[in-house]
Amino acid sequence: MTENDNHVPDEFSEARALREKLIEGKTRMRNRLTALSFSEKIKILEKLRDRDRAIAAAGLRRKTAEGGKDSSFEQGNG
């Protein structure tokens, strides 16, 4: 094979770089969460629960389209 046979289009290179960047970010977040104490993790969960309740109270929920296709935000009937 020549060097040109191994050429990957730029769009794939960009996608690969983005994927690697996302994985690095996830790894950093996991390491940060691992370092937290149990009580600190509980505080984070409580904040997430409170946020979820606030969204539910506001009537904003993500509705999925039939067949699991694209979704959009709709107000009411949460």
PyMOL Python script that loads the backbone (N, CA, C, O; Angstrom):
from pymol import cmd

cmd.read_pdbstr("""\
ATOM      1  N   MET A   1       0.826  -1.188   0.000  1.00  0.00           N
ATOM      2  CA  MET A   1       0.000   0.000   0.000  1.00  0.00           C
ATOM      3  C   MET A   1       0.867   1.246   0.000  1.00  0.00           C
ATOM      4  O   MET A   1       1.965   1.273   0.557  1.00  0.00           O
ATOM      5  N   THR A   2       0.352   2.247  -0.625  1.00  0.00           N
ATOM      6  CA  THR A   2       1.058   3.521  -0.615  1.00  0.00           C
ATOM      7  C   THR A   2       0.459   4.408   0.454  1.00  0.00           C
ATOM      8  O   THR A   2      -0.572   4.089   1.047  1.00  0.00           O
ATOM      9  N   GLU A   3       1.114   5.509   0.685  1.00  0.00           N
ATOM     10  CA  GLU A   3       0.625   6.450   1.700  1.00  0.00           C
ATOM     11  C   GLU A   3      -0.751   6.977   1.335  1.00  0.00           C
ATOM     12  O   GLU A   3      -1.580   7.190   2.220  1.00  0.00           O
ATOM     13  N   ASN A   4      -1.015   7.194   0.052  1.00  0.00           N
ATOM     14  CA  ASN A   4      -2.310   7.711  -0.386  1.00  0.00           C
ATOM     15  C   ASN A   4      -3.432   6.707  -0.171  1.00  0.00           C
ATOM     16  O   ASN A   4      -4.584   7.116  -0.023  1.00  0.00           O
ATOM     17  N   ASP A   5      -3.143   5.410  -0.147  1.00  0.00           N
ATOM     18  CA  ASP A   5      -4.169   4.398   0.080  1.00  0.00           C
ATOM     19  C   ASP A   5      -4.731   4.489   1.494  1.00  0.00           C
ATOM     20  O   ASP A   5      -5.876   4.107   1.736  1.00  0.00           O
ATOM     21  N   ASN A   6      -3.940   4.987   2.414  1.00  0.00           N
ATOM     22  CA  ASN A   6      -4.374   5.096   3.809  1.00  0.00           C
ATOM     23  C   ASN A   6      -4.994   6.442   4.137  1.00  0.00           C
ATOM     24  O   ASN A   6      -5.336   6.701   5.290  1.00  0.00           O
ATOM     25  N   HIS A   7      -5.142   7.290   3.152  1.00  0.00           N
ATOM     26  CA  HIS A   7      -5.685   8.628   3.380  1.00  0.00           C
ATOM     27  C   HIS A   7      -7.143   8.531   3.818  1.00  0.00           C
ATOM     28  O   HIS A   7      -7.959   7.874   3.172  1.00  0.00           O
ATOM     29  N   VAL A   8      -7.448   9.190   4.917  1.00  0.00           N
ATOM     30  CA  VAL A   8      -8.812   9.239   5.425  1.00  0.00           C
ATOM     31  C   VAL A   8      -9.343  10.640   5.152  1.00  0.00           C
ATOM     32  O   VAL A   8      -8.654  11.623   5.427  1.00  0.00           O
ATOM     33  N   PRO A   9     -10.554  10.749   4.615  1.00  0.00           N
ATOM     34  CA  PRO A   9     -11.096  12.087   4.343  1.00  0.00           C
ATOM     35  C   PRO A   9     -11.103  12.957   5.604  1.00  0.00           C
ATOM     36  O   PRO A   9     -11.233  12.450   6.718  1.00  0.00           O
ATOM     37  N   ASP A  10     -10.963  14.263   5.414  1.00  0.00           N
ATOM     38  CA  ASP A  10     -10.906  15.198   6.533  1.00  0.00           C
ATOM     39  C   ASP A  10     -12.115  15.088   7.447  1.00  0.00           C
ATOM     40  O   ASP A  10     -11.978  15.224   8.663  1.00  0.00           O
ATOM     41  N   GLU A  11     -13.298  14.843   6.888  1.00  0.00           N
ATOM     42  CA  GLU A  11     -14.495  14.771   7.727  1.00  0.00           C
ATOM     43  C   GLU A  11     -14.373  13.651   8.762  1.00  0.00           C
ATOM     44  O   GLU A  11     -14.864  13.792   9.882  1.00  0.00           O
ATOM     45  N   PHE A  12     -13.725  12.542   8.402  1.00  0.00           N
ATOM     46  CA  PHE A  12     -13.536  11.457   9.358  1.00  0.00           C
ATOM     47  C   PHE A  12     -12.480  11.821  10.384  1.00  0.00           C
ATOM     48  O   PHE A  12     -12.600  11.453  11.553  1.00  0.00           O
ATOM     49  N   SER A  13     -11.454  12.535   9.968  1.00  0.00           N
ATOM     50  CA  SER A  13     -10.414  12.972  10.898  1.00  0.00           C
ATOM     51  C   SER A  13     -11.004  13.915  11.937  1.00  0.00           C
ATOM     52  O   SER A  13     -10.689  13.819  13.123  1.00  0.00           O
ATOM     53  N   GLU A  14     -11.857  14.824  11.488  1.00  0.00           N
ATOM     54  CA  GLU A  14     -12.501  15.766  12.404  1.00  0.00           C
ATOM     55  C   GLU A  14     -13.421  15.023  13.370  1.00  0.00           C
ATOM     56  O   GLU A  14     -13.452  15.331  14.561  1.00  0.00           O
ATOM     57  N   ALA A  15     -14.156  14.062  12.867  1.00  0.00           N
ATOM     58  CA  ALA A  15     -15.058  13.286  13.725  1.00  0.00           C
ATOM     59  C   ALA A  15     -14.255  12.487  14.749  1.00  0.00           C
ATOM     60  O   ALA A  15     -14.641  12.404  15.915  1.00  0.00           O
ATOM     61  N   ARG A  16     -13.154  11.908  14.319  1.00  0.00           N
ATOM     62  CA  ARG A  16     -12.307  11.133  15.221  1.00  0.00           C
ATOM     63  C   ARG A  16     -11.724  12.028  16.310  1.00  0.00           C
ATOM     64  O   ARG A  16     -11.683  11.644  17.478  1.00  0.00           O
ATOM     65  N   ALA A  17     -11.270  13.230  15.921  1.00  0.00           N
ATOM     66  CA  ALA A  17     -10.704  14.169  16.894  1.00  0.00           C
ATOM     67  C   ALA A  17     -11.767  14.616  17.893  1.00  0.00           C
ATOM     68  O   ALA A  17     -11.481  14.750  19.083  1.00  0.00           O
ATOM     69  N   LEU A  18     -12.978  14.843  17.422  1.00  0.00           N
ATOM     70  CA  LEU A  18     -14.063  15.236  18.310  1.00  0.00           C
ATOM     71  C   LEU A  18     -14.394  14.115  19.284  1.00  0.00           C
ATOM     72  O   LEU A  18     -14.586  14.356  20.476  1.00  0.00           O
ATOM     73  N   ARG A  19     -14.462  12.887  18.773  1.00  0.00           N
ATOM     74  CA  ARG A  19     -14.749  11.739  19.629  1.00  0.00           C
ATOM     75  C   ARG A  19     -13.684  11.595  20.710  1.00  0.00           C
ATOM     76  O   ARG A  19     -14.010  11.351  21.872  1.00  0.00           O
ATOM     77  N   GLU A  20     -12.414  11.743  20.338  1.00  0.00           N
ATOM     78  CA  GLU A  20     -11.324  11.645  21.307  1.00  0.00           C
ATOM     79  C   GLU A  20     -11.417  12.733  22.360  1.00  0.00           C
ATOM     80  O   GLU A  20     -11.151  12.490  23.538  1.00  0.00           O
ATOM     81  N   LYS A  21     -11.797  13.937  21.936  1.00  0.00           N
ATOM     82  CA  LYS A  21     -11.947  15.044  22.869  1.00  0.00           C
ATOM     83  C   LYS A  21     -13.091  14.769  23.849  1.00  0.00           C
ATOM     84  O   LYS A  21     -12.969  15.059  25.039  1.00  0.00           O
ATOM     85  N   LEU A  22     -14.193  14.217  23.360  1.00  0.00           N
ATOM     86  CA  LEU A  22     -15.316  13.875  24.226  1.00  0.00           C
ATOM     87  C   LEU A  22     -14.939  12.790  25.228  1.00  0.00           C
ATOM     88  O   LEU A  22     -15.302  12.861  26.402  1.00  0.00           O
ATOM     89  N   ILE A  23     -14.215  11.794  24.756  1.00  0.00           N
ATOM     90  CA  ILE A  23     -13.780  10.712  25.647  1.00  0.00           C
ATOM     91  C   ILE A  23     -12.851  11.252  26.731  1.00  0.00           C
ATOM     92  O   ILE A  23     -12.958  10.856  27.892  1.00  0.00           O
ATOM     93  N   GLU A  24     -11.941  12.152  26.359  1.00  0.00           N
ATOM     94  CA  GLU A  24     -11.044  12.758  27.344  1.00  0.00           C
ATOM     95  C   GLU A  24     -11.840  13.530  28.391  1.00  0.00           C
ATOM     96  O   GLU A  24     -11.532  13.467  29.581  1.00  0.00           O
ATOM     97  N   GLY A  25     -12.863  14.258  27.948  1.00  0.00           N
ATOM     98  CA  GLY A  25     -13.703  15.012  28.877  1.00  0.00           C
ATOM     99  C   GLY A  25     -14.453  14.098  29.825  1.00  0.00           C
ATOM    100  O   GLY A  25     -14.557  14.382  31.018  1.00  0.00           O
ATOM    101  N   LYS A  26     -14.981  12.993  29.291  1.00  0.00           N
ATOM    102  CA  LYS A  26     -15.689  12.023  30.135  1.00  0.00           C
ATOM    103  C   LYS A  26     -14.746  11.413  31.159  1.00  0.00           C
ATOM    104  O   LYS A  26     -15.117  11.216  32.316  1.00  0.00           O
ATOM    105  N   THR A  27     -13.535  11.118  30.733  1.00  0.00           N
ATOM    106  CA  THR A  27     -12.552  10.533  31.636  1.00  0.00           C
ATOM    107  C   THR A  27     -12.217  11.506  32.765  1.00  0.00           C
ATOM    108  O   THR A  27     -12.141  11.109  33.928  1.00  0.00           O
ATOM    109  N   ARG A  28     -12.017  12.775  32.425  1.00  0.00           N
ATOM    110  CA  ARG A  28     -11.738  13.788  33.450  1.00  0.00           C
ATOM    111  C   ARG A  28     -12.898  13.892  34.432  1.00  0.00           C
ATOM    112  O   ARG A  28     -12.684  13.976  35.642  1.00  0.00           O
ATOM    113  N   MET A  29     -14.149  13.887  33.907  1.00  0.00           N
ATOM    114  CA  MET A  29     -15.316  13.984  34.778  1.00  0.00           C
ATOM    115  C   MET A  29     -15.417  12.764  35.687  1.00  0.00           C
ATOM    116  O   MET A  29     -15.710  12.906  36.875  1.00  0.00           O
ATOM    117  N   ARG A  30     -15.183  11.589  35.161  1.00  0.00           N
ATOM    118  CA  ARG A  30     -15.226  10.369  35.977  1.00  0.00           C
ATOM    119  C   ARG A  30     -14.176  10.414  37.079  1.00  0.00           C
ATOM    120  O   ARG A  30     -14.444  10.048  38.223  1.00  0.00           O
ATOM    121  N   ASN A  31     -12.989  10.864  36.724  1.00  0.00           N
ATOM    122  CA  ASN A  31     -11.915  10.956  37.724  1.00  0.00           C
ATOM    123  C   ASN A  31     -12.267  11.969  38.810  1.00  0.00           C
ATOM    124  O   ASN A  31     -12.000  11.747  39.991  1.00  0.00           O
ATOM    125  N   ARG A  32     -12.869  13.078  38.396  1.00  0.00           N
ATOM    126  CA  ARG A  32     -13.274  14.098  39.372  1.00  0.00           C
ATOM    127  C   ARG A  32     -14.348  13.550  40.306  1.00  0.00           C
ATOM    128  O   ARG A  32     -14.284  13.757  41.518  1.00  0.00           O
ATOM    129  N   LEU A  33     -15.332  12.852  39.747  1.00  0.00           N
ATOM    130  CA  LEU A  33     -16.396  12.278  40.572  1.00  0.00           C
ATOM    131  C   LEU A  33     -15.876  11.174  41.484  1.00  0.00           C
ATOM    132  O   LEU A  33     -16.344  11.023  42.613  1.00  0.00           O
ATOM    133  N   THR A  34     -14.925  10.416  41.002  1.00  0.00           N
ATOM    134  CA  THR A  34     -14.331   9.349  41.812  1.00  0.00           C
ATOM    135  C   THR A  34     -13.637   9.926  43.040  1.00  0.00           C
ATOM    136  O   THR A  34     -13.643   9.315  44.109  1.00  0.00           O
ATOM    137  N   ALA A  35     -13.043  11.095  42.886  1.00  0.00           N
ATOM    138  CA  ALA A  35     -12.309  11.711  43.981  1.00  0.00           C
ATOM    139  C   ALA A  35     -13.225  12.322  45.043  1.00  0.00           C
ATOM    140  O   ALA A  35     -12.769  12.607  46.150  1.00  0.00           O
ATOM    141  N   LEU A  36     -14.502  12.528  44.730  1.00  0.00           N
ATOM    142  CA  LEU A  36     -15.432  13.138  45.682  1.00  0.00           C
ATOM    143  C   LEU A  36     -15.830  12.152  46.776  1.00  0.00           C
ATOM    144  O   LEU A  36     -15.856  10.938  46.571  1.00  0.00           O
ATOM    145  N   SER A  37     -16.131  12.704  47.924  1.00  0.00           N
ATOM    146  CA  SER A  37     -16.635  11.868  49.018  1.00  0.00           C
ATOM    147  C   SER A  37     -18.096  11.505  48.732  1.00  0.00           C
ATOM    148  O   SER A  37     -18.746  12.108  47.878  1.00  0.00           O
ATOM    149  N   PHE A  38     -18.586  10.520  49.456  1.00  0.00           N
ATOM    150  CA  PHE A  38     -19.966  10.079  49.278  1.00  0.00           C
ATOM    151  C   PHE A  38     -20.933  11.231  49.536  1.00  0.00           C
ATOM    152  O   PHE A  38     -21.888  11.413  48.781  1.00  0.00           O
ATOM    153  N   SER A  39     -20.702  12.003  50.585  1.00  0.00           N
ATOM    154  CA  SER A  39     -21.608  13.107  50.914  1.00  0.00           C
ATOM    155  C   SER A  39     -21.613  14.179  49.819  1.00  0.00           C
ATOM    156  O   SER A  39     -22.651  14.784  49.551  1.00  0.00           O
ATOM    157  N   GLU A  40     -20.469  14.414  49.190  1.00  0.00           N
ATOM    158  CA  GLU A  40     -20.408  15.376  48.090  1.00  0.00           C
ATOM    159  C   GLU A  40     -21.190  14.867  46.875  1.00  0.00           C
ATOM    160  O   GLU A  40     -21.833  15.645  46.171  1.00  0.00           O
ATOM    161  N   LYS A  41     -21.127  13.570  46.640  1.00  0.00           N
ATOM    162  CA  LYS A  41     -21.892  12.973  45.537  1.00  0.00           C
ATOM    163  C   LYS A  41     -23.385  13.080  45.805  1.00  0.00           C
ATOM    164  O   LYS A  41     -24.165  13.320  44.883  1.00  0.00           O
ATOM    165  N   ILE A  42     -23.789  12.906  47.059  1.00  0.00           N
ATOM    166  CA  ILE A  42     -25.199  13.029  47.425  1.00  0.00           C
ATOM    167  C   ILE A  42     -25.681  14.459  47.183  1.00  0.00           C
ATOM    168  O   ILE A  42     -26.798  14.663  46.708  1.00  0.00           O
ATOM    169  N   LYS A  43     -24.851  15.444  47.504  1.00  0.00           N
ATOM    170  CA  LYS A  43     -25.218  16.846  47.259  1.00  0.00           C
ATOM    171  C   LYS A  43     -25.469  17.088  45.772  1.00  0.00           C
ATOM    172  O   LYS A  43     -26.408  17.796  45.408  1.00  0.00           O
ATOM    173  N   ILE A  44     -24.638  16.508  44.921  1.00  0.00           N
ATOM    174  CA  ILE A  44     -24.817  16.648  43.472  1.00  0.00           C
ATOM    175  C   ILE A  44     -26.135  16.014  43.051  1.00  0.00           C
ATOM    176  O   ILE A  44     -26.885  16.598  42.269  1.00  0.00           O
ATOM    177  N   LEU A  45     -26.421  14.821  43.566  1.00  0.00           N
ATOM    178  CA  LEU A  45     -27.679  14.146  43.240  1.00  0.00           C
ATOM    179  C   LEU A  45     -28.888  14.947  43.695  1.00  0.00           C
ATOM    180  O   LEU A  45     -29.897  14.998  42.991  1.00  0.00           O
ATOM    181  N   GLU A  46     -28.802  15.570  44.857  1.00  0.00           N
ATOM    182  CA  GLU A  46     -29.905  16.396  45.350  1.00  0.00           C
ATOM    183  C   GLU A  46     -30.146  17.598  44.449  1.00  0.00           C
ATOM    184  O   GLU A  46     -31.291  17.964  44.184  1.00  0.00           O
ATOM    185  N   LYS A  47     -29.056  18.215  43.975  1.00  0.00           N
ATOM    186  CA  LYS A  47     -29.203  19.346  43.050  1.00  0.00           C
ATOM    187  C   LYS A  47     -29.850  18.903  41.747  1.00  0.00           C
ATOM    188  O   LYS A  47     -30.705  19.604  41.206  1.00  0.00           O
ATOM    189  N   LEU A  48     -29.447  17.739  41.240  1.00  0.00           N
ATOM    190  CA  LEU A  48     -30.049  17.220  40.006  1.00  0.00           C
ATOM    191  C   LEU A  48     -31.527  16.918  40.209  1.00  0.00           C
ATOM    192  O   LEU A  48     -32.348  17.204  39.338  1.00  0.00           O
ATOM    193  N   ARG A  49     -31.867  16.338  41.361  1.00  0.00           N
ATOM    194  CA  ARG A  49     -33.269  16.042  41.662  1.00  0.00           C
ATOM    195  C   ARG A  49     -34.087  17.323  41.738  1.00  0.00           C
ATOM    196  O   ARG A  49     -35.194  17.383  41.203  1.00  0.00           O
ATOM    197  N   ASP A  50     -33.552  18.351  42.400  1.00  0.00           N
ATOM    198  CA  ASP A  50     -34.252  19.631  42.509  1.00  0.00           C
ATOM    199  C   ASP A  50     -34.457  20.266  41.138  1.00  0.00           C
ATOM    200  O   ASP A  50     -35.511  20.838  40.861  1.00  0.00           O
ATOM    201  N   ARG A  51     -33.440  20.159  40.284  1.00  0.00           N
ATOM    202  CA  ARG A  51     -33.561  20.703  38.931  1.00  0.00           C
ATOM    203  C   ARG A  51     -34.631  19.958  38.146  1.00  0.00           C
ATOM    204  O   ARG A  51     -35.413  20.570  37.419  1.00  0.00           O
ATOM    205  N   ASP A  52     -34.666  18.640  38.292  1.00  0.00           N
ATOM    206  CA  ASP A  52     -35.668  17.832  37.609  1.00  0.00           C
ATOM    207  C   ASP A  52     -37.074  18.230  38.060  1.00  0.00           C
ATOM    208  O   ASP A  52     -37.983  18.355  37.240  1.00  0.00           O
ATOM    209  N   ARG A  53     -37.244  18.428  39.357  1.00  0.00           N
ATOM    210  CA  ARG A  53     -38.552  18.838  39.882  1.00  0.00           C
ATOM    211  C   ARG A  53     -38.947  20.217  39.375  1.00  0.00           C
ATOM    212  O   ARG A  53     -40.118  20.449  39.077  1.00  0.00           O
ATOM    213  N   ALA A  54     -37.992  21.136  39.273  1.00  0.00           N
ATOM    214  CA  ALA A  54     -38.285  22.480  38.770  1.00  0.00           C
ATOM    215  C   ALA A  54     -38.728  22.429  37.317  1.00  0.00           C
ATOM    216  O   ALA A  54     -39.653  23.138  36.921  1.00  0.00           O
ATOM    217  N   ILE A  55     -38.075  21.600  36.526  1.00  0.00           N
ATOM    218  CA  ILE A  55     -38.455  21.444  35.117  1.00  0.00           C
ATOM    219  C   ILE A  55     -39.855  20.852  35.017  1.00  0.00           C
ATOM    220  O   ILE A  55     -40.669  21.298  34.207  1.00  0.00           O
ATOM    221  N   ALA A  56     -40.132  19.841  35.848  1.00  0.00           N
ATOM    222  CA  ALA A  56     -41.453  19.213  35.832  1.00  0.00           C
ATOM    223  C   ALA A  56     -42.528  20.212  36.245  1.00  0.00           C
ATOM    224  O   ALA A  56     -43.611  20.232  35.661  1.00  0.00           O
ATOM    225  N   ALA A  57     -42.241  21.033  37.235  1.00  0.00           N
ATOM    226  CA  ALA A  57     -43.214  22.017  37.714  1.00  0.00           C
ATOM    227  C   ALA A  57     -43.483  23.089  36.664  1.00  0.00           C
ATOM    228  O   ALA A  57     -44.585  23.636  36.601  1.00  0.00           O
ATOM    229  N   ALA A  58     -42.486  23.391  35.845  1.00  0.00           N
ATOM    230  CA  ALA A  58     -42.638  24.402  34.799  1.00  0.00           C
ATOM    231  C   ALA A  58     -43.396  23.853  33.594  1.00  0.00           C
ATOM    232  O   ALA A  58     -43.795  24.609  32.708  1.00  0.00           O
ATOM    233  N   GLY A  59     -43.594  22.541  33.564  1.00  0.00           N
ATOM    234  CA  GLY A  59     -44.333  21.941  32.457  1.00  0.00           C
ATOM    235  C   GLY A  59     -43.509  21.750  31.209  1.00  0.00           C
ATOM    236  O   GLY A  59     -44.063  21.538  30.131  1.00  0.00           O
ATOM    237  N   LEU A  60     -42.205  21.821  31.330  1.00  0.00           N
ATOM    238  CA  LEU A  60     -41.340  21.628  30.164  1.00  0.00           C
ATOM    239  C   LEU A  60     -40.752  20.232  30.210  1.00  0.00           C
ATOM    240  O   LEU A  60     -40.031  19.883  31.145  1.00  0.00           O
ATOM    241  N   ARG A  61     -41.052  19.454  29.227  1.00  0.00           N
ATOM    242  CA  ARG A  61     -40.522  18.094  29.109  1.00  0.00           C
ATOM    243  C   ARG A  61     -40.187  17.840  27.654  1.00  0.00           C
ATOM    244  O   ARG A  61     -40.806  18.406  26.753  1.00  0.00           O
ATOM    245  N   ARG A  62     -39.218  16.999  27.437  1.00  0.00           N
ATOM    246  CA  ARG A  62     -38.847  16.611  26.077  1.00  0.00           C
ATOM    247  C   ARG A  62     -39.797  15.504  25.640  1.00  0.00           C
ATOM    248  O   ARG A  62     -39.890  14.460  26.286  1.00  0.00           O
ATOM    249  N   LYS A  63     -40.498  15.742  24.539  1.00  0.00           N
ATOM    250  CA  LYS A  63     -41.419  14.756  23.987  1.00  0.00           C
ATOM    251  C   LYS A  63     -40.722  14.076  22.807  1.00  0.00           C
ATOM    252  O   LYS A  63     -40.221  14.754  21.910  1.00  0.00           O
ATOM    253  N   THR A  64     -40.688  12.760  22.802  1.00  0.00           N
ATOM    254  CA  THR A  64     -40.081  12.059  21.681  1.00  0.00           C
ATOM    255  C   THR A  64     -41.139  11.804  20.627  1.00  0.00           C
ATOM    256  O   THR A  64     -42.288  11.485  20.933  1.00  0.00           O
ATOM    257  N   ALA A  65     -40.732  11.949  19.401  1.00  0.00           N
ATOM    258  CA  ALA A  65     -41.632  11.707  18.286  1.00  0.00           C
ATOM    259  C   ALA A  65     -41.844  10.208  18.119  1.00  0.00           C
ATOM    260  O   ALA A  65     -41.050   9.401  18.603  1.00  0.00           O
ATOM    261  N   GLU A  66     -42.889   9.855  17.452  1.00  0.00           N
ATOM    262  CA  GLU A  66     -43.199   8.448  17.222  1.00  0.00           C
ATOM    263  C   GLU A  66     -42.038   7.778  16.503  1.00  0.00           C
ATOM    264  O   GLU A  66     -41.457   8.351  15.582  1.00  0.00           O
ATOM    265  N   GLY A  67     -41.708   6.582  16.921  1.00  0.00           N
ATOM    266  CA  GLY A  67     -40.604   5.853  16.302  1.00  0.00           C
ATOM    267  C   GLY A  67     -39.242   6.246  16.848  1.00  0.00           C
ATOM    268  O   GLY A  67     -38.219   5.817  16.314  1.00  0.00           O
ATOM    269  N   GLY A  68     -39.206   7.062  17.916  1.00  0.00           N
ATOM    270  CA  GLY A  68     -37.939   7.435  18.523  1.00  0.00           C
ATOM    271  C   GLY A  68     -37.126   8.404  17.697  1.00  0.00           C
ATOM    272  O   GLY A  68     -35.913   8.510  17.878  1.00  0.00           O
ATOM    273  N   LYS A  69     -37.776   9.112  16.793  1.00  0.00           N
ATOM    274  CA  LYS A  69     -37.046  10.060  15.953  1.00  0.00           C
ATOM    275  C   LYS A  69     -36.784  11.345  16.729  1.00  0.00           C
ATOM    276  O   LYS A  69     -36.850  11.356  17.958  1.00  0.00           O
ATOM    277  N   ASP A  70     -36.495  12.404  16.028  1.00  0.00           N
ATOM    278  CA  ASP A  70     -36.137  13.679  16.605  1.00  0.00           C
ATOM    279  C   ASP A  70     -37.159  14.114  17.648  1.00  0.00           C
ATOM    280  O   ASP A  70     -38.334  13.758  17.559  1.00  0.00           O
ATOM    281  N   SER A  71     -36.713  14.878  18.631  1.00  0.00           N
ATOM    282  CA  SER A  71     -37.614  15.365  19.666  1.00  0.00           C
ATOM    283  C   SER A  71     -37.484  16.868  19.778  1.00  0.00           C
ATOM    284  O   SER A  71     -36.519  17.461  19.296  1.00  0.00           O
ATOM    285  N   SER A  72     -38.457  17.470  20.412  1.00  0.00           N
ATOM    286  CA  SER A  72     -38.424  18.896  20.627  1.00  0.00           C
ATOM    287  C   SER A  72     -39.036  19.197  21.987  1.00  0.00           C
ATOM    288  O   SER A  72     -39.694  18.342  22.578  1.00  0.00           O
ATOM    289  N   PHE A  73     -38.822  20.396  22.476  1.00  0.00           N
ATOM    290  CA  PHE A  73     -39.403  20.780  23.745  1.00  0.00           C
ATOM    291  C   PHE A  73     -40.823  21.251  23.531  1.00  0.00           C
ATOM    292  O   PHE A  73     -41.106  22.031  22.622  1.00  0.00           O
ATOM    293  N   GLU A  74     -41.709  20.768  24.378  1.00  0.00           N
ATOM    294  CA  GLU A  74     -43.088  21.189  24.340  1.00  0.00           C
ATOM    295  C   GLU A  74     -43.500  21.594  25.735  1.00  0.00           C
ATOM    296  O   GLU A  74     -42.989  21.075  26.727  1.00  0.00           O
ATOM    297  N   GLN A  75     -44.430  22.526  25.801  1.00  0.00           N
ATOM    298  CA  GLN A  75     -44.887  22.985  27.097  1.00  0.00           C
ATOM    299  C   GLN A  75     -46.207  22.316  27.431  1.00  0.00           C
ATOM    300  O   GLN A  75     -47.049  22.105  26.558  1.00  0.00           O
ATOM    301  N   GLY A  76     -46.382  21.980  28.721  1.00  0.00           N
ATOM    302  CA  GLY A  76     -47.620  21.388  29.187  1.00  0.00           C
ATOM    303  C   GLY A  76     -47.586  19.880  29.130  1.00  0.00           C
ATOM    304  O   GLY A  76     -46.659  19.298  28.566  1.00  0.00           O
ATOM    305  N   ASN A  77     -48.564  19.254  29.695  1.00  0.00           N
ATOM    306  CA  ASN A  77     -48.753  17.794  29.703  1.00  0.00           C
ATOM    307  C   ASN A  77     -47.454  17.056  29.983  1.00  0.00           C
ATOM    308  O   ASN A  77     -47.166  16.052  29.332  1.00  0.00           O
ATOM    309  N   GLY A  78     -46.667  17.532  30.937  1.00  0.00           N
ATOM    310  CA  GLY A  78     -45.357  16.984  31.271  1.00  0.00           C
ATOM    311  C   GLY A  78     -45.346  15.577  31.590  1.00  0.00           C
ATOM    312  O   GLY A  78     -44.290  15.019  31.885  1.00  0.00           O
TER     313      GLY A  78
END
""", "prot")
cmd.dss("prot")
cmd.show_as("cartoon", "prot")
cmd.util.cbc("prot")
cmd.orient("prot")
